Amino acid sequence: MHVAREWVVEQLRFPQRAPRTTAVIAWSHVSATTQSAVAGLSNVILDPNELVAQPSWWHRITGRPRGYPQLTTGQRAELQQAHTSLHWPLREEGPEIRLVAVGEDVVARVVSHPAWTHPLLDGHQTILGFTIELHLVAAAAHDLFSLRANTPAGPHNDTTHNLARARAEWERRQVVAAKAEAGLIDRVAALRAYETALTPIATSVHNLHAVTETATGGADVDRLYEDIVGAEYSIERTSALRNDIDDIRAALEAQVAYLDSLIEPHRHA
């Protein structure tokens, strides 16, 4: 977790794209029945705006045949009541926005990771769980962004009795903001730690697949081994035949030489 947290903090040093999460749903206000219906809708992170949209006008607006017709009107109404839009600034400002973007990228990599989609991790494959976590992170980050945006600069000494109270409130806001940011970093770091943990699982899955494939191909290996043994036997047999041929040729050459010796006197007669 410490390594994952350091990674997140490092990412905050660099500019990030604008968050894709422009709305969230307060899932604690959504019934278990509706959550269960939502859970099976998609294998990608769910868009809150798409969840509450009627399929017909969503298609007219976006040109995409989405909007999840599987949801009932009552379920859409329930989700709509728990739906809140997030208004991010046009320019990327502050760690809050960067944290949301980093979290979105981590989750996108997790749900497309070959280890996470493996049947061995069936119990982990819940898009709704990651969607809820992203919404919680985005909502908390937006609250933090709003708090900082609405906090004026530190109070100046105006020699009145209001100074102490204003300074105390300003410092309280700074402490709360710092703790909220630290909590957000920890939440994104937890997602990063989960992503990192998938790598050795992917290696194990690959090795398991290799063992399975090897075991399945055992008959082919046995057959190939028999071919090798047969080839070695053939080589030995061929070598033996080659030696026999040399012996036969030597015998023939000896017979030819003997016949030559008999015929030679008659050639000069």
C-alpha positions in Angstrom: 0.0 0.0 0.0 2.9 2.4 0.8 4.3 1.8 -2.7 0.9 2.4 -4.3 0.4 5.6 -2.3 3.8 6.9 -3.5 2.8 6.1 -7.0 -0.4 8.1 -6.7 1.4 11.1 -5.1 3.9 11.0 -8.0 1.0 11.1 -10.6 -0.3 14.2 -8.9 2.8 16.1 -9.9 1.8 15.9 -13.6 -1.2 17.4 -15.4 -4.1 15.1 -16.1 -7.1 15.1 -18.4 -10.5 16.4 -17.3 -12.5 13.8 -15.3 -14.9 11.7 -17.2 -17.1 11.3 -14.2 -19.4 14.3 -14.6 -22.2 12.9 -12.4 -22.5 10.5 -9.5 -25.2 8.4 -7.9 -25.6 8.2 -4.1 -25.8 4.4 -4.1 -26.6 4.2 -0.4 -30.0 5.7 -1.4 -30.6 3.1 -4.1 -32.4 -0.1 -3.2 -30.6 -3.5 -3.4 -33.1 -4.6 -6.1 -32.2 -1.7 -8.3 -28.5 -2.1 -7.6 -28.8 -5.8 -8.6 -30.5 -4.8 -11.8 -27.8 -2.3 -12.6 -25.0 -4.7 -11.8 -25.7 -6.9 -14.9 -26.1 -4.1 -17.4 -22.5 -3.7 -18.7 -19.0 -4.9 -18.5 -17.6 -1.3 -18.5 -17.8 1.5 -15.9 -21.4 2.7 -15.8 -22.2 6.3 -16.8 -24.8 7.8 -14.3 -26.3 10.0 -17.0 -26.9 6.9 -19.2 -28.5 5.0 -16.3 -31.2 7.6 -15.8 -31.8 8.3 -19.5 -34.8 6.9 -21.4 -33.4 4.8 -24.3 -35.4 6.6 -26.9 -34.2 10.2 -26.2 -30.7 9.1 -25.2 -30.4 7.7 -28.7 -31.7 10.9 -30.2 -29.3 13.0 -28.3 -26.1 10.9 -28.5 -26.8 8.9 -31.7 -26.0 5.7 -29.7 -28.6 3.0 -29.0 -28.0 2.9 -25.3 -29.9 4.0 -22.2 -30.4 0.4 -20.9 -34.0 -0.6 -21.8 -33.7 -3.4 -19.2 -34.3 -0.9 -16.4 -37.9 -0.1 -15.5 -39.3 3.4 -15.2 -39.4 3.0 -11.4 -35.8 2.0 -11.3 -34.8 5.0 -13.4 -36.8 7.3 -11.2 -35.0 5.9 -8.1 -31.6 6.4 -9.8 -32.6 9.9 -10.9 -33.4 10.9 -7.3 -29.9 9.7 -6.2 -28.3 11.4 -9.3 -26.1 14.5 -8.8 -24.2 16.4 -11.5 -20.6 17.4 -10.9 -19.4 20.7 -12.4 -15.7 20.6 -12.9 -13.8 23.7 -14.1 -12.8 23.9 -17.7 -9.2 24.0 -16.8 -7.5 21.3 -14.9 -6.8 22.8 -11.4 -5.6 21.2 -8.2 -5.0 17.7 -6.9 -8.7 16.9 -6.5 -9.3 16.8 -10.3 -6.1 14.9 -10.9 -7.0 12.3 -8.3 -10.3 11.6 -10.1 -8.6 11.3 -13.5 -5.9 9.0 -12.0 -8.5 6.8 -10.3 -10.6 6.5 -13.5 -7.5 5.4 -15.5 -6.5 2.8 -12.8 -10.1 1.3 -12.8 -10.2 1.3 -16.6 -6.9 -0.8 -16.6 -8.2 -3.1 -13.9 -11.4 -4.0 -15.7 -9.6 -4.7 -19.0 -6.8 -6.7 -17.3 -6.6 -10.3 -18.6 -6.2 -11.6 -15.0 -9.4 -9.8 -13.8 -11.5 -11.2 -16.6 -10.2 -14.8 -15.9 -12.9 -17.2 -14.5 -10.7 -17.7 -11.4 -11.6 -14.2 -10.3 -15.4 -14.5 -10.9 -16.1 -13.2 -7.4 -14.2 -10.0 -8.2 -15.8 -9.2 -11.5 -18.3 -6.6 -10.4 -18.4 -3.5 -12.5 -20.9 -2.0 -10.1 -18.4 -2.2 -7.2 -15.8 -0.2 -9.2 -18.5 2.2 -10.4 -19.6 2.9 -6.8 -16.0 3.4 -5.7 -15.3 5.9 -8.5 -18.5 7.8 -7.7 -17.5 8.0 -4.0 -14.0 9.3 -5.0 -15.4 11.8 -7.5 -18.1 13.1 -5.1 -15.5 13.5 -2.3 -13.0 15.1 -4.6 -15.7 17.6 -5.9 -16.6 18.5 -2.3 -13.0 19.1 -1.5 -12.6 21.2 -4.7 -15.7 23.3 -3.7 -14.4 23.7 -0.2 -11.0 25.0 -1.4 -12.6 27.2 -4.1 -14.9 28.8 -1.5 -12.2 29.3 1.1 -10.7 32.9 0.9 -7.1 33.7 1.5 -5.9 33.6 5.1 -7.3 36.5 7.3 -5.3 39.6 7.8 -4.7 41.2 11.1 -7.3 44.0 11.4 -6.8 44.5 15.2 -10.3 43.5 16.0 -11.7 40.6 18.0 -12.9 38.9 14.8 -9.4 38.0 13.8 -9.0 35.1 16.1 -12.3 33.6 15.1 -11.6 34.1 11.4 -8.2 32.6 11.7 -9.5 29.6 13.6 -12.1 28.9 10.9 -9.6 29.3 8.2 -7.2 26.9 9.8 -10.0 24.4 10.5 -10.8 24.4 6.8 -7.1 23.8 5.9 -6.9 20.8 8.3 -10.2 19.3 7.0 -9.0 19.8 3.4 -5.6 18.2 4.0 -7.2 15.2 5.8 -9.8 14.8 3.0 -7.1 14.9 0.3 -5.0 12.3 2.3 -8.1 10.1 2.4 -8.7 10.4 -1.3 -5.1 9.6 -2.0 -5.5 6.4 0.1 -8.6 5.4 -1.8 -7.0 5.8 -5.2 -3.8 4.0 -3.8 -6.0 1.1 -2.8 -7.2 0.8 -6.4 -3.6 1.0 -7.6 -2.6 -1.7 -5.1 -5.3 -3.9 -6.5 -4.2 -3.3 -10.1 -0.6 -4.1 -9.1 -1.7 -7.4 -7.4 -3.2 -8.5 -10.7 0.2 -8.8 -12.4 1.4 -11.9 -10.4 -2.0 -13.4 -10.8 -1.8 -13.0 -14.5 1.6 -14.7 -14.4 0.1 -17.6 -12.4 -2.8 -17.9 -14.8 -0.4 -17.9 -17.7 1.7 -20.7 -16.1 -1.5 -22.6 -15.2 -2.5 -22.3 -18.9 0.9 -23.5 -20.0 0.7 -26.6 -17.7 -2.8 -27.4 -18.9 -1.8 -27.0 -22.5 1.3 -29.2 -21.9 -0.7 -31.9 -20.2 -3.3 -31.8 -23.0 -0.5 -32.2 -25.5 1.1 -35.1 -23.7 0.1 -37.6 -26.3 1.8 -35.5 -29.0 4.9 -35.4 -26.9 4.8 -39.2 -26.4 4.3 -39.6 -30.1 7.2 -37.3 -30.9 9.4 -39.1 -28.4 8.6 -42.4 -30.1 9.5 -40.8 -33.5 12.8 -39.7 -32.0 13.5 -43.2 -30.6 12.5 -44.7 -34.0 14.7 -42.3 -35.8 17.7 -43.2 -33.6 17.0 -46.9 -34.3 16.8 -46.1 -38.0 20.1 -44.3 -37.8 21.7 -47.2 -36.1 20.2 -49.7 -38.5 21.2 -47.6 -41.5 24.8 -47.3 -40.1 24.8 -51.1 -39.7 23.6 -51.6 -43.2 26.2 -49.1 -44.4 28.9 -51.2 -42.7 27.4 -54.3 -44.3 27.6 -52.6 -47.7 31.3 -51.8 -47.1 31.9 -55.5 -46.2 30.0 -56.7 -49.3 31.9 -54.2 -51.5 35.2 -55.4 -50.0 34.3 -59.0 -50.7 33.3 -58.2 -54.3 36.5 -56.3 -54.8 38.5 -59.3 -53.5 36.6 -61.6 -55.9 37.2 -59.3 -58.8 40.9 -59.2 -58.0 41.1 -63.0 -57.8 39.3 -63.4 -61.1 41.7 -60.8 -62.6 44.7 -62.8 -61.4 43.3 -65.8 -63.2 42.6 -64.0 -66.4 45.9 -62.0 -66.4 48.2 -64.8 -67.9 45.8 -65.3 -70.8 45.9 -61.7 -71.7 49.6 -61.9 -72.6 49.3 -65.2 -74.4 
